Amino acid sequence: MSRILVIEDEFLLAAHIGGLLEDDGYDVIGPVGTLDEAVKLAEDEELCGALLDVNIVGGKVDDVADILARRGVPFVFVTGYGRDHLPIHFRDAFVVNKPFDDQDLLQRVRGFSS
C-alpha cells in the first residue's frame, strides 16, 4: 500500500506536493485543507503515511497527529513554523521545513515503508 494523506491548506503548495508524490508512484489522499476532513480521513483511510501542515486555516493539527500516532501511521510535519509550534508531545517528530527541497520531502515519505 502506498497511500499518503496530505494535509495542506495552501492550494499551490498542496498541488505541488500532490503532484510530486503521484509522480513518485504514491496514491495521494487529499490534499486536505480543513481539519474536519483531515480528522475523518485520518480515522477512516488505510494509509502508509501522512504529511501534516501544522496550521490549517488557523487551527492546529494536533488531533490528526494523535489519531495517526494511535493507529501507527507514520507522519512528517511540513511547516514554515519552528519545531516549537508542534504539539508538545510531538516535538521530536520528523519535520520538513518550508520551503523544502523536493528530494528531501520524498526521502522522508520513502522512509515510511522502511
LUMVEXDREN-366702 format. One line per 8 residues: number of its first residue (from 1); for each residue x, y, z of N, C-alpha, C. Coordinates in steps of 0.001 Angstrom, whole numbers. Layout:
<drentors>
NUM) X:Y:Z:X:Y:Z:X:Y:Z; ...
</drentors>
This chain:
<drentors>
1) 846:-1183:0:0:0:0:887:1241:0; 548:2191:-843:1355:3416:-929:454:4647:-894; -440:4673:64:-1398:5775:191:-903:6792:1218; -738:8033:761:-223:9105:1609:-1299:10169:1781; -1622:10488:3028:-2548:11572:3337:-1757:12879:3354; -2237:13856:2600:-1592:15168:2555:-2553:16197:3126; -2130:16853:4195:-2934:17889:4838:-2191:19208:4668; -2739:20047:3806:-2111:21324:3454:-3196:22257:2947
9) -3277:23474:3500:-4340:24400:3113:-3914:25454:2091; -2649:25513:1746:-2192:26435:705:-2304:25723:-639; -3210:26197:-1492:-3560:25485:-2718:-2362:25138:-3593; -1526:26116:-3893:-405:25849:-4803:584:24850:-4210; 851:24979:-2930:1759:24043:-2278:1136:22646:-2214; -157:22584:-1915:-859:21297:-1869:-802:20609:-3230; -1035:21367:-4287:-989:20807:-5640:429:20334:-5976; 1416:21109:-5570:2811:20721:-5826:3151:19415:-5103
17) 2810:19322:-3827:3101:18112:-3051:2363:16914:-3643; 1083:17116:-3965:308:16028:-4549:916:15523:-5846; 1298:16430:-6725:1918:16047:-7995:3258:15359:-7798; 4043:15867:-6873:5345:15283:-6571:5198:13826:-6116; 4249:13591:-5213:4034:12236:-4700:3470:11311:-5774; 2512:11813:-6549:1937:10988:-7621:3000:10608:-8642; 3865:11559:-8993:4947:11273:-9941:5906:10215:-9398; 5972:10107:-8082:6851:9119:-7448:6119:7801:-7172
25) 4866:7692:-7648:4138:6435:-7562:3205:6274:-6382; 2967:7337:-5646:2085:7255:-4486:648:7581:-4854; -271:6988:-4122:-1692:7307:-4203:-1943:8377:-3149; -2268:9584:-3583:-2422:10718:-2676:-3871:10828:-2220; -4047:10860:-908:-5351:11108:-312:-5343:12580:63; -6204:13355:-571:-6214:14795:-395:-5652:15441:-1650; -5015:16539:-1514:-4711:17270:-304:-5977:17773:403; -5894:17782:1717:-6995:18161:2584:-6702:19537:3153
33) -7681:20426:3084:-7486:21788:3560:-8347:22183:4736; -9074:21210:5344:-9866:21516:6534:-9583:20480:7619; -9666:20908:8856:-9389:19991:9961:-10451:18910:10087; -11716:19241:9864:-12773:18229:9962:-12535:17093:8977; -12230:17434:7737:-11965:16410:6733:-10686:15637:7070; -9672:16333:7576:-8416:15682:7938:-8632:14647:9041; -9415:14991:10044:-9707:14056:11135:-10426:12830:10598; -11432:13047:9759:-12203:11927:9210:-11307:10989:8396
41) -10493:11541:7527:-9612:10713:6700:-8551:10006:7544; -8023:10689:8540:-7026:10068:9416:-7626:8881:10170; -8896:8981:10510:-9573:7893:11223:-9954:6742:10312; -10378:7044:9075:-11046:6057:8232:-10190:5415:7146; -9192:6100:6647:-8447:5622:5481:-7312:4683:5871; -7030:3729:4997:-5838:2893:5129:-4682:3691:4519; -3667:3953:5320:-2573:4831:4909:-1229:4198:5213; -242:4560:4396:1124:4153:4733:1885:5321:5347
49) 1300:6529:5310:1944:7687:5914:1143:8953:5660; 1614:10040:6256:919:11322:6110:1914:12478:6204; 1570:13550:5507:2290:14816:5591:1333:15834:6190; 1726:16457:7288:842:17360:8016:1403:18766:8079; 653:19710:7537:951:21111:7804:511:21346:9250; 1255:22097:10005:952:22298:11425:-290:23151:11620; -494:24117:10741:-1579:25084:10905:-2483:25015:9680; -3734:24601:9882:-4704:24508:8790:-5825:25513:9039
57) -5887:26517:8203:-6896:27569:8296:-7003:28071:9745; -5840:28313:10353:-5808:28863:11702:-5947:27841:12818; -6209:26587:12488:-6336:25547:13509:-5126:24634:13517; -4892:23991:14626:-3746:23092:14791:-4121:21657:14437; -3167:20900:13931:-3398:19511:13512:-3140:18506:14638; -3130:18955:15857:-2829:18090:16999:-3695:16826:17017; -5011:16985:16831:-5913:15826:16878:-5600:14839:15759; -5266:15346:14595:-4928:14476:13468:-3653:13699:13782
65) -2646:14378:14306:-1393:13707:14673:-1650:12635:15733; -2504:12931:16699:-2842:11949:17741:-3502:10713:17143; -4434:10910:16224:-5127:9786:15576:-4130:8927:14808; -3290:9575:14014:-2304:8833:13221:-1348:8056:14124; -878:8687:15193:43:8015:16115:-637:6807:16758; -1870:6967:17177:-2621:5865:17798:-2790:4698:16828; -2972:5020:15545:-3150:3991:14519:-1825:3414:14023; -707:4001:14434:595:3522:13987:954:3965:12585
73) 349:5056:12124:630:5593:10788:1760:6626:10912; 2879:6409:10247:3969:7384:10333:3602:8691:9632; 4126:9772:10159:3852:11079:9550:5020:12016:9753; 5016:13058:8927:6016:14120:8985:5269:15438:9004; 5704:16343:9854:5165:17698:9835:5887:18482:8748; 5130:19155:7901:5684:20016:6860:5235:21422:7227; 6178:22254:7651:5782:23526:8246:6790:24636:8004; 6273:25826:7980:7110:27008:7915:7369:27569:9302
81) 6687:27012:10297:6882:27399:11687:7993:26534:12275; 8512:26938:13375:9571:26159:14012:9025:24961:14773; 9931:24141:15226:9591:22949:15993:8769:23297:17240; 8958:24501:17777:8225:24900:18980:6727:25087:18726; 6288:25058:17473:4864:25146:17140:4219:23768:16988; 5011:22715:17126:4463:21362:17057:3712:21052:18346; 2770:20110:18273:2140:19660:19518:3233:19205:20490; 3101:19540:21749:4166:19318:22726:4662:17878:22749
89) 3769:16917:22625:4183:15511:22693:4722:14988:21359; 4808:15875:20348:5403:15501:19062:6604:16374:18723; 7210:17009:19717:8334:17910:19456:9539:17189:18876; 9598:15870:19048:10721:15103:18495:10376:14444:17166; 9198:14753:16629:8756:14156:15363:9607:14697:14209; 9552:13962:13091:10237:14436:11893:9560:15695:11371; 10385:16640:10907:9897:17899:10360:10613:18162:9045; 9845:18582:8049:10403:19117:6811:10008:20580:6793
97) 10999:21450:6781:10736:22880:6855:10410:23465:5494; 9400:24347:5475:9060:25105:4273:9963:26324:4227; 10441:26714:3093:10353:25989:1829:11243:24751:1892; 10827:23712:1202:11554:22447:1258:12111:22088:-101; 13104:21228:-64:13661:20635:-1270:12814:19403:-1591; 12374:19275:-2833:11504:18158:-3221:12106:16808:-2852; 13389:16643:-3068:14028:15358:-2779:14066:15062:-1279; 14205:16101:-459:14156:15902:997:12783:15397:1424
105) 11740:15985:859:10380:15560:1185:10149:14121:738; 10552:13809:-479:10377:12445:-982:11171:11439:-158; 12349:11807:278:13160:10903:1102:12417:10559:2387; 11790:11523:3013:11013:11277:4240:9838:10353:3947; 9131:10609:2852:7978:9781:2508:8422:8359:2190; 9489:8220:1470:10005:6884:1145:10391:6127:2410; 10772:6857:3442:11134:6246:4712:9948:5653:5460; 8718:6009:5073:7541:5459:5745:7472:3953:5606
113) 7944:3437:4478:7805:1999:4233:9050:1211:4619; 10027:1878:5180:11240:1137:5563:11256:817:7036
</drentors>
